[in-house]
Amino acid sequence: MNSSDSHMNITGASVSEAKYEAHETRDIVLPNQTEHVSQIAIDIGGSLAKLVYFTSAADRKGGRLHFKKFETDKIDECIDYVAELMSDARLLAPKEANLVLKATGGGAYLFFDKLEEKLPGVIVQKEDEMDCLITGLNFFITEIPYEVFTYNEQENDPMHFEARNNDVYPYMLVNIGSGVSILKVTGPDEFSRISGTSLGGGTLWGLMSLLTKATSFDEMLEISKDGDNRNIDLLVGDIYGTDYSKLGLKATKIASSFGKVFKKGVLQSQEDFNPGDIAKSLLFMVSNNIGQIAYLNARQHDLKRIYFGGCFIRGHPITMNTLSYAINFWSNGDMKALFLRHEGHLGATGAFLKHTPIKRARHSFSYSENNFFPDVNPDPKQVFGVLEDTNVELRSDNQID
């Protein structure tokens, strides 16, 4: 795995609870990591490039893992940022140490020559994408406390952290990037890709770019929060006038995404519809589709725990609630949708760990620098920065009791 004898000490590792902007990924504090870790990892997907790197604390023992993302269209800006980090690393690393960039994702191959050209003196090493995803996910679910949680807005406290458990296999990972890959994991290095779909984050991003004026994924999520999908989607109640009780379908259930847009003999244009309504309808459409495909695969392979990863989610309440509802509804509560605070950086974290393996914490936690003790269910705003309040009446996921 590694030509170096160094190990990253994660004893006492915890997620930083310092104030962050919405959609930013929180650092992981490593209070017992005394050596500087000079390598950087990058996961370049079709839509986003994700970075993981370490910095030593200037005024105390230990350091932090940082997580950052760039749009892949701005890959030159991303590589320039990596170059700056490498320049800083040269000042801190021993003279004999090699500077290494671990690269994974499709862009590790597509942009390999560019990475080598713009990072002279840096060894660029490619790592398998799926292997890195599983390595990163296993790290978060077994080593980082208060990382994994469930989300269900039908409960008074929608967010619940999962107890950390080393007995995690088997499970399923639904990694939602530009497209979706579904992996069955039966052991630390035992996994297979069992399914996937081309309808993923790139689909949502592309359609929203065509149908709204939003220019970034975060902006698209922002405009969706005030939208009303009932102006776009055809609901069960629009067809039956009430619930379809025999099939357990509430009147607010979506029968056809974008079903109200078409009107015979009428030439429609996007100016006829509110961008927020369009955005919310698209978000429901893609999320519901992913949730259904995830359930069907979990059922086929008899898997109960389903982890959702990838930058598509971003701690967005509507997305998490839609995926949770789909899994809970179709499985009659037999399966569980699980989310992560670092969902978008699984691959980059796995690549980072390929160079410097971890010295395990042996479940010895220590808390520092204003970290919270989640002995009660947390407010999601504490976990993902400023999240919007979801209008429950606009949800399409109400189930008949």
Residue pairs with C-beta under 8 A, 6 or more apart in sequence:
1 354
1 355
1 357
2 354
2 355
2 356
2 357
4 355
4 356
6 35
6 37
6 356
7 356
7 357
7 358
7 359
8 30
8 33
8 37
8 54
8 353
8 356
8 357
8 358
8 359
9 30
9 32
9 33
9 34
9 358
9 359
10 30
10 32
10 33
10 143
10 144
10 358
10 359
10 360
10 361
11 31
11 32
11 359
11 361
11 362
11 364
11 366
12 30
12 31
12 32
12 361
12 364
12 365
12 366
12 367
12 368
13 28
13 29
13 30
13 31
13 143
13 144
13 145
13 361
14 28
14 29
14 144
14 145
14 146
14 365
14 366
14 367
14 368
14 371
15 26
15 27
15 28
15 29
15 144
15 145
15 146
15 147
15 341
15 371
16 26
16 27
16 28
16 29
16 64
16 369
16 371
17 26
17 370
17 371
17 372
17 382
18 26
18 27
18 369
18 370
19 385
20 26
20 385
21 385
21 386
22 218
22 384
22 385
22 386
22 387
23 218
23 221
23 314
23 315
23 384
23 385
24 385
25 67
25 68
25 69
25 341
25 342
25 344
25 345
26 67
26 341
26 342
27 64
27 65
27 66
27 67
28 64
28 65
28 144
28 342
29 62
29 64
29 368
29 369
29 371
30 54
30 62
30 63
30 64
30 65
31 60
31 61
31 62
31 366
31 368
32 61
32 62
32 366
33 54
33 56
33 62
33 63
34 61
34 62
36 54
36 56
36 63
36 89
36 92
36 93
37 54
37 63
37 356
38 54
38 89
38 92
38 93
38 97
38 99
38 100
39 99
39 100
39 101
39 102
39 352
39 355
39 356
40 51
40 52
40 53
40 82
40 85
40 86
40 89
40 100
40 101
40 102
40 352
41 51
41 52
41 53
41 101
41 102
41 103
41 104
41 348
41 349
41 351
41 352
41 354
41 355
42 49
42 50
42 51
42 52
42 78
42 82
42 101
42 102
42 103
42 104
42 105
42 107
42 108
42 348
42 351
43 49
43 50
43 103
43 104
43 105
43 108
43 129
43 132
43 345
43 347
43 348
43 351
44 50
44 72
44 75
44 103
44 104
44 105
44 106
44 107
44 108
44 110
44 111
45 72
45 105
45 106
45 107
45 177
45 178
45 311
46 72
46 106
46 107
46 177
46 178
46 179
46 202
47 71
47 72
47 177
47 178
47 201
47 202
47 205
47 217
47 311
48 69
48 70
48 71
48 72
48 177
48 311
48 344
49 69
49 70
49 71
49 72
49 75
49 78
49 105
49 107
50 67
50 68
50 69
50 311
50 344
50 345
50 347
50 348
51 66
51 67
51 68
51 69
51 70
51 78
51 81
51 82
51 348
52 65
52 66
52 67
52 345
52 348
52 349
52 351
52 352
53 65
53 66
53 68
53 85
53 352
54 63
54 64
54 65
54 66
55 63
55 64
55 66
56 62
56 63
56 92
57 63
57 64
65 349
65 352
67 342
67 344
67 345
67 348
67 349
68 81
69 311
69 344
69 345
70 77
70 78
70 81
71 216
72 107
75 107
75 111
75 114
76 118
79 111
79 114
79 115
79 118
79 119
80 118
82 101
82 119
83 118
83 119
86 99
86 101
86 119
86 122
89 99
90 99
93 99
98 123
99 121
99 122
99 123
100 122
100 123
100 124
100 125
100 355
101 115
101 119
101 122
101 123
101 124
101 125
102 125
102 127
102 351
102 352
102 354
102 355
103 112
103 115
103 124
103 125
103 126
103 127
103 351
104 126
104 127
104 128
104 129
104 132
104 347
104 348
104 350
104 351
105 129
105 347
106 129
108 115
108 126
108 127
108 129
109 126
112 124
112 126
115 124
116 122
116 124
125 354
125 355
127 350
127 351
127 354
129 347
130 181
130 183
130 191
130 193
131 189
131 350
132 346
132 347
132 348
132 349
132 350
132 351
132 354
133 173
133 175
133 181
133 183
133 309
133 346
133 347
133 350
134 173
134 183
134 185
134 188
134 189
134 191
134 350
135 349
135 350
135 351
135 353
135 354
136 345
136 346
136 347
136 348
136 349
136 350
136 351
136 353
137 173
137 185
137 307
137 309
137 340
137 346
137 350
138 168
138 188
139 349
139 350
139 353
139 358
140 147
140 148
140 340
140 342
140 346
140 349
141 147
141 148
141 164
141 165
141 168
141 307
141 340
142 164
142 165
142 166
142 168
143 358
143 360
143 361
144 164
144 342
145 164
145 365
146 161
146 341
146 374
147 164
147 340
147 341
147 342
148 161
148 162
148 164
148 307
148 338
148 339
148 340
149 159
149 160
149 161
149 162
149 338
149 339
149 340
149 341
149 383
150 159
150 160
150 162
150 324
150 336
150 337
150 338
150 339
151 158
151 159
151 317
151 320
151 321
151 324
151 337
151 339
151 380
152 158
152 321
152 324
152 325
152 328
153 317
153 321
153 390
153 392
153 395
154 325
157 377
158 317
158 321
158 380
159 377
159 378
159 379
159 380
159 383
160 377
161 374
161 377
161 378
162 338
164 363
168 305
169 185
169 186
169 187
170 184
170 185
170 186
170 301
170 303
170 305
171 185
171 303
171 305
171 306
171 307
172 182
172 183
172 184
172 185
172 194
172 294
172 297
172 298
172 301
172 303
172 305
172 306
172 307
173 182
173 183
173 185
173 307
173 309
174 180
174 181
174 182
174 290
174 294
174 306
174 307
174 308
174 309
174 310
175 181
175 182
175 183
175 309
175 310
175 346
176 200
176 201
176 290
176 308
176 309
176 310
176 311
176 312
176 313
177 200
177 201
177 202
177 310
177 311
177 312
178 200
178 201
178 202
178 205
179 196
179 197
179 198
179 199
179 200
179 201
179 202
180 196
180 197
180 198
180 199
180 200
180 290
180 293
180 310
181 193
181 196
182 193
182 194
182 195
182 196
182 293
182 294
182 297
183 191
183 192
183 193
183 194
184 191
184 192
184 194
184 297
184 301
184 303
185 191
194 297
194 300
194 301
195 293
195 297
197 289
197 290
197 293
199 286
199 289
199 290
200 286
200 290
200 310
200 312
201 217
201 286
201 310
201 311
201 312
203 286
204 220
204 282
204 283
204 286
204 312
205 217
205 220
207 282
208 214
208 220
208 278
208 279
208 282
209 215
211 270
211 275
211 278
211 282
212 220
212 223
212 270
212 275
212 278
212 279
213 275
214 220
214 222
214 223
214 275
214 279
217 311
217 314
218 314
220 279
221 279
221 283
221 314
221 316
221 319
222 388
223 275
223 276
223 279
224 276
224 279
224 280
224 282
224 283
224 318
225 276
225 280
225 318
225 388
225 390
226 276
227 274
227 275
227 276
227 277
227 278
227 279
227 280
227 281
227 394
228 274
228 276
228 277
228 280
228 394
229 254
229 277
229 280
229 281
229 284
229 394
229 396
230 252
230 394
231 260
231 273
231 274
231 277
232 257
232 258
232 260
232 261
232 273
232 277
232 278
232 280
232 281
233 254
233 255
233 256
233 257
233 258
233 259
233 260
233 281
233 284
233 396
234 254
234 255
234 256
234 259
234 260
235 251
235 252
235 253
235 254
235 255
235 396
236 243
236 244
236 249
236 250
236 251
236 252
236 253
236 254
236 255
237 243
237 251
237 252
238 255
238 259
238 260
239 255
240 251
241 251
242 251
243 249
243 250
243 251
243 400
245 400
248 399
248 400
249 400
250 398
250 399
250 400
252 395
252 396
252 398
253 396
253 397
253 398
254 284
254 288
254 396
257 281
257 284
257 285
257 288
258 281
258 285
261 268
261 273
262 268
270 278
280 318
280 394
283 318
283 319
283 322
284 318
284 322
284 396
287 318
287 319
287 322
287 323
287 326
288 322
288 326
288 396
290 323
291 322
291 323
291 325
291 326
291 327
291 330
291 337
292 326
292 330
294 306
294 308
294 323
294 326
294 327
294 337
295 306
295 326
295 327
295 330
295 331
295 335
296 330
297 303
298 304
298 306
298 327
298 331
298 335
299 330
299 331
299 335
303 335
304 334
304 335
304 336
305 335
305 336
305 338
306 327
306 335
306 336
306 337
306 338
307 338
307 339
307 340
308 320
308 323
308 337
308 338
308 339
308 340
308 343
309 340
309 343
309 344
309 346
310 343
310 344
310 346
311 343
311 344
312 319
313 319
313 320
313 323
313 339
313 343
313 344
314 343
314 344
314 384
315 339
315 341
315 343
315 380
315 383
315 384
315 385
315 387
316 387
317 380
317 387
317 388
317 390
318 390
318 395
320 337
320 339
321 390
321 395
321 397
322 396
322 397
323 337
324 337
325 397
325 399
326 337
326 397
327 335
327 336
327 337
328 335
328 337
329 397
329 399
340 346
341 383
341 384
342 349
367 373
372 378
372 382
380 387
381 387
